[in-house]
Amino acid sequence: MDEPGGLKWQLTLCLLLAWCIVFFVLIRGIKSLGKVVYFTAIFPYILLTVLLVRGATLPGSLEGIKYYVTPNWERLSDSSVWSDAAVQIFYSLSACSGGLIAMASFNKFNNNCLRDALLVPFINCGTSIYSGFVIFSVLGFMAHERGVDVKDVATGGPGLTFVVYPEGLAKMPAAPMWAILFFFMMITLGFSSQFSIMETVISSIMDEFSDVLRAKKLNGYLFRIAVCFVFFLLGIPMTLKSGLYLLNIVDTYVGGFPLLFVGLFECIAINWVYGYGRFAEDISMMLGSKPNIYWKVTWCGISPFIMLGTIVFKAWQYEDVTLGSYHYPGWALALGWLICLFPIVIIPGWIGVRLIFYGGLSGLQKSIKPRKDWGPANPENRTGRYSKPDENMPPAYGGGHVNYAMDSERF
């Protein structure tokens, strides 16, 4: 990190190409994204199966799979295991980062969200388990080639994707073909995540400033270009010769504490501030019935408790991030903590702003109540308590804009 080295222009051009692809896929928002996702979501399963079949035929693959499926109960006392498990779920589901909410907002109003809430996590976890067999079959082959235990070649983070697994592929017969298939799969998976994350960012900002950004199609196109270009510039430092070290520190600190805290605050905000009763009525309006007692206990108690416990456990066993044998300098660790703290402090920071500049405690209490325009955006869906505005609710901020959060017809 102290010696960043020069720019690797090949990586920079690849980064530029990646953001050009992102822009053209998202040029029409969800309309164009929905068509591309059919390929980016399905094709990786084909490649995973091909790689699994090939990996299972390699000598030593069975040992790798045995290591993968054999539990090590002692690791349950390691906070990093719990934190990594939570981060894996949050990342793969786009939970606590807006992805699920943004994509779900494009569904029909009466879409069976309960079915989706059960189906998507099962498919997601099943895919993760399936991918583990693909990875560890090759790691077992590597261990066999080196004459060491599987645990000596297994590693996590970017090193597994960009160093360890490619090394295993290089030892296979017809190595270039398998390397091409693997990295094409990784590119497809990466784009699939990047498309949904970027559409979340873009659609959220466009909804907030809809009077300007949705006034004309050209405004939306120019805004999408600007966002993609800004993120391209932010990614350039990772194309330096020391880019892998920066990628590792960003990857480490942007997950973990931020996602756990955001998830905890979301549970508190929805179930204790907005109120589980209101939330259950909203779901009943869409599905015809309220969630059963399982969901109430989980959302109001178990999930917040687990996340709070994981936060405390992780803080208690915290260790500075490393990459192999490399130990980061103090300024790099400070940068990592700034990355970690920014998405966390913005939440209590917003509360502080409401207290200081918007009427103190009474202003804060008013700001956490549902607004007059809160509810389904389409008039035909405004039933029950949304059929008539509640005069006790505070007025809408920003001039009473349409509430796009519950609008399934916007693009």
Secondary structure by P-SEA (a helix, b strand, c coil): cccccccaaaaaaaaaaaaaaaaaaaccaaaaaaaaaaaaacaaaaaaaaaaaaaaaccaaaaaaaaaacccccccccaaaaaaaaaaaaaaaccccaaaaaaaaacccccaaaaaaaaaaaaaaaaaaaaaaaaaaaaaaaaaaacccccccccccccccccaaaaaaaaccaaaaaaaaaaaaaaaaaaaaaaaaaaaaaaaaaaaccccccccaaaaaaaaaaaaaaaaaaaccccccaaaaaaaaaaaaaccaaaaaaaaaaaaaacccccaaaaaaaaaaaccccccaaaaaaaacaaaaaaaaaaaaaaaaccccccccccccaaaaaaaaaaaacccaaaaaaaaaaacccccaaaaaaaaccccccccccccccccccccccccccccccccccccccccccc
